[in-house]
Amino acid sequence: MNARKIQAEKAIARKMFAQQAAHANADVSAGPPREDTIRSIENRREYTLESTPQDGFYEPVDTSLLPVTRVDAANLIRALRRLALIAKRQAPRIAFKVKGRILFLDLAEIAAVQAEGNYVSLQYRRNPYLLRESLSSMAEKLKPYGFIRIHRSVVVNISAVEEIQPLPTGEYRMRVKGGKEYLVTRTYKDNLRDLAQLWVGSERLPG
């Protein structure tokens, strides 16, 4: 293929590309943009001209003429709400029997589990629940869901912890959501490293 024929085919291809892009943009911008629409650049299609090294030319893609997808904001909000609802339904929950009923509670709402004799008390909002279970068994079951043991009689949800304070005895005072405080004994203080994914300033706990 000689150079003149290549240039002729190149001109035809460029003309067709410009016409298609202009037509697509005309469809998109036929009416004035509304405030409740969002333009999504990521959804643009990339149009390229087929060329090979033997042809002797390459054409850069001009994305300024590509069509833009407009997404209705109301539909987007509805979709996000559905996703949030699905995520909530899939959040880990605990099921147990109490007074002839089986209750289902979100683990994220349980701040701590505390031993009380032969029972354990689930600190769930303002309504604690008593279960006939050992604390060691509960600690093992809840460990994969972000619960750590801080005392021989207490297991806490790390997402509920708001503050820890070192004490002169080498122990710690821990405050969880709702204001309740627990003592972290020296036996379990190494578990406090799991409270955060990032410790700024030092790799060691204060104290």
C-alpha positions as CSV (number, residue, x, y, z in Angstrom):
1,M,0.0,0.0,0.0
2,N,1.5,3.3,-1.1
3,A,1.7,6.4,1.1
4,R,-1.0,8.3,-0.8
5,K,-3.6,5.5,-0.3
6,I,-2.7,5.3,3.3
7,Q,-3.3,9.0,3.8
8,A,-6.6,8.8,2.0
9,E,-7.9,6.0,4.2
10,K,-6.6,7.8,7.2
11,A,-8.6,10.9,6.3
12,I,-11.8,8.9,5.7
13,A,-11.4,7.1,9.1
14,R,-10.8,10.4,10.9
15,K,-13.9,11.9,9.3
16,M,-16.1,9.0,10.2
17,F,-14.8,9.1,13.8
18,A,-15.5,12.8,14.1
19,Q,-19.1,12.3,12.8
20,Q,-19.8,9.5,15.2
21,A,-18.5,11.4,18.2
22,A,-20.3,14.6,17.3
23,H,-23.6,12.6,16.9
24,A,-23.1,10.9,20.3
25,N,-22.4,14.2,22.0
26,A,-25.5,15.8,20.4
27,D,-27.7,13.0,21.9
28,V,-26.2,13.5,25.3
29,S,-26.3,17.3,25.4
30,A,-29.7,17.7,23.6
31,G,-31.2,19.2,26.8
32,P,-29.6,21.4,29.4
33,P,-27.9,19.4,32.2
34,R,-30.0,19.1,35.3
35,E,-28.8,19.6,38.9
36,D,-29.8,16.0,39.8
37,T,-27.4,14.4,37.3
38,I,-23.8,13.3,37.6
39,R,-21.5,12.9,34.8
40,S,-19.4,9.7,34.9
41,I,-16.1,10.0,33.1
42,E,-15.1,6.5,34.0
43,N,-18.0,5.0,31.9
44,R,-16.7,6.6,28.6
45,R,-16.0,4.2,25.8
46,E,-12.5,4.4,24.3
47,Y,-12.6,4.6,20.5
48,T,-9.4,3.8,18.6
49,L,-8.5,3.6,15.0
50,E,-7.0,0.3,13.9
51,S,-3.4,0.8,12.8
52,T,-0.3,-1.3,12.6
53,P,3.4,-0.4,12.5
54,Q,3.4,-1.3,8.9
55,D,0.8,1.5,8.2
56,G,3.3,4.0,9.4
57,F,1.0,6.0,11.6
58,Y,-0.7,6.0,15.0
59,E,-3.6,8.2,16.1
60,P,-3.9,9.3,19.8
61,V,-7.3,8.9,21.2
62,D,-9.1,12.3,21.7
63,T,-11.3,11.7,24.7
64,S,-12.7,15.2,24.7
65,L,-15.2,14.3,22.0
66,L,-16.3,11.0,23.6
67,P,-19.9,10.6,24.8
68,V,-20.5,11.1,28.5
69,T,-22.9,8.9,30.6
70,R,-25.3,10.8,32.8
71,V,-26.6,9.1,35.9
72,D,-29.7,10.1,37.7
73,A,-28.8,11.1,41.3
74,A,-32.0,9.8,42.7
75,N,-31.5,6.4,41.3
76,L,-27.9,6.4,42.6
77,I,-29.0,7.2,46.1
78,R,-31.6,4.5,46.0
79,A,-29.0,2.0,44.9
80,L,-26.6,3.0,47.7
81,R,-29.5,2.6,50.2
82,R,-30.1,-0.9,48.9
83,L,-26.4,-1.7,49.3
84,A,-26.4,-0.4,52.8
85,L,-29.4,-2.6,53.7
86,I,-27.8,-5.6,52.2
87,A,-24.6,-5.0,54.1
88,K,-26.6,-4.6,57.3
89,R,-28.3,-7.9,56.7
90,Q,-25.0,-9.6,56.1
91,A,-23.3,-8.2,59.3
92,P,-22.4,-10.9,61.8
93,R,-25.0,-11.7,64.3
94,I,-25.3,-13.9,67.4
95,A,-28.3,-16.1,68.0
96,F,-29.3,-17.5,71.4
97,K,-32.3,-18.8,73.3
98,V,-33.8,-16.8,76.1
99,K,-37.2,-17.3,77.8
100,G,-38.4,-19.7,75.2
101,R,-37.5,-17.4,72.3
102,I,-34.5,-17.2,69.9
103,L,-33.1,-13.7,69.7
104,F,-30.8,-12.4,67.0
105,L,-28.4,-9.5,67.9
106,D,-25.9,-7.6,65.9
107,L,-22.4,-8.3,67.3
108,A,-21.4,-4.7,66.6
109,E,-24.0,-3.6,69.2
110,I,-22.5,-5.8,71.9
111,A,-19.9,-3.7,73.8
112,A,-18.7,-6.5,76.2
113,V,-19.3,-9.9,77.6
114,Q,-18.9,-10.3,81.3
115,A,-18.8,-13.4,83.5
116,E,-21.4,-13.7,86.2
117,G,-21.1,-17.0,88.0
118,N,-22.2,-19.8,85.7
119,Y,-23.5,-17.3,83.2
120,V,-22.2,-14.6,80.9
121,S,-23.8,-11.2,80.5
122,L,-24.0,-9.7,77.0
123,Q,-23.7,-5.9,77.4
124,Y,-26.1,-5.1,74.6
125,R,-27.1,-1.4,74.6
126,R,-29.1,-0.9,77.8
127,N,-30.5,-4.4,77.9
128,P,-28.0,-7.0,79.0
129,Y,-28.8,-10.6,78.4
130,L,-27.7,-13.6,80.5
131,L,-26.6,-16.8,78.8
132,R,-25.6,-20.1,80.4
133,E,-22.1,-20.3,78.8
134,S,-18.6,-20.1,80.1
135,L,-16.6,-16.9,79.3
136,S,-13.7,-19.0,77.9
137,S,-16.1,-20.5,75.4
138,M,-17.6,-17.2,74.5
139,A,-14.1,-15.6,74.1
140,E,-13.1,-18.3,71.6
141,K,-16.3,-18.0,69.6
142,L,-16.2,-14.2,69.4
143,K,-12.5,-13.8,68.7
144,P,-12.9,-14.0,64.9
145,Y,-15.4,-11.1,65.1
146,G,-13.1,-8.6,66.9
147,F,-13.5,-9.4,70.5
148,I,-10.5,-9.6,72.9
149,R,-10.1,-10.7,76.4
150,I,-9.0,-8.0,78.9
151,H,-9.7,-9.7,82.2
152,R,-10.4,-13.2,83.4
153,S,-14.1,-12.2,83.6
154,V,-14.4,-9.7,80.7
155,V,-14.3,-9.8,76.9
156,V,-14.7,-6.6,74.9
157,N,-15.6,-5.6,71.4
158,I,-12.7,-3.6,70.0
159,S,-15.0,-1.5,67.9
160,A,-16.7,-0.3,71.1
161,V,-13.5,0.8,72.9
162,E,-13.2,4.6,73.1
163,E,-10.2,5.1,75.5
164,I,-7.6,3.4,77.5
165,Q,-5.6,4.9,80.4
166,P,-2.4,3.4,81.9
167,L,-2.4,3.0,85.6
168,P,0.6,3.0,88.0
169,T,0.0,-0.7,88.7
170,G,0.9,-1.6,85.1
171,E,-2.8,-2.2,84.4
172,Y,-5.1,-0.1,82.2
173,R,-8.5,1.4,82.6
174,M,-10.7,1.0,79.5
175,R,-13.8,3.0,78.6
176,V,-16.3,1.7,76.0
177,K,-19.2,3.3,74.3
178,G,-21.9,4.2,76.8
179,G,-19.3,5.2,79.4
180,K,-18.8,1.9,81.2
181,E,-15.3,1.2,82.3
182,Y,-13.3,-2.0,82.7
183,L,-10.0,-2.9,84.1
184,V,-7.4,-4.4,81.8
185,T,-5.1,-6.7,83.9
186,R,-1.4,-7.2,83.1
187,T,-2.1,-10.8,82.0
188,Y,-4.1,-9.6,79.0
189,K,-2.6,-6.2,78.3
190,D,-0.8,-7.5,75.2
191,N,-4.2,-8.0,73.6
192,L,-4.6,-4.2,73.5
193,R,-2.4,-4.1,70.4
194,D,-5.4,-5.3,68.5
195,L,-7.4,-2.3,69.4
196,A,-6.1,-0.3,66.4
197,Q,-4.6,-1.2,63.0
198,L,-2.2,1.7,63.2
199,W,-0.3,3.0,66.2
200,V,1.2,6.5,65.6
201,G,4.4,7.6,67.3
202,S,5.4,4.2,68.7
203,E,4.9,0.5,68.2
204,R,4.6,0.0,71.9
205,L,1.6,0.9,74.1
206,P,2.1,3.8,76.4
207,G,2.8,3.3,80.1
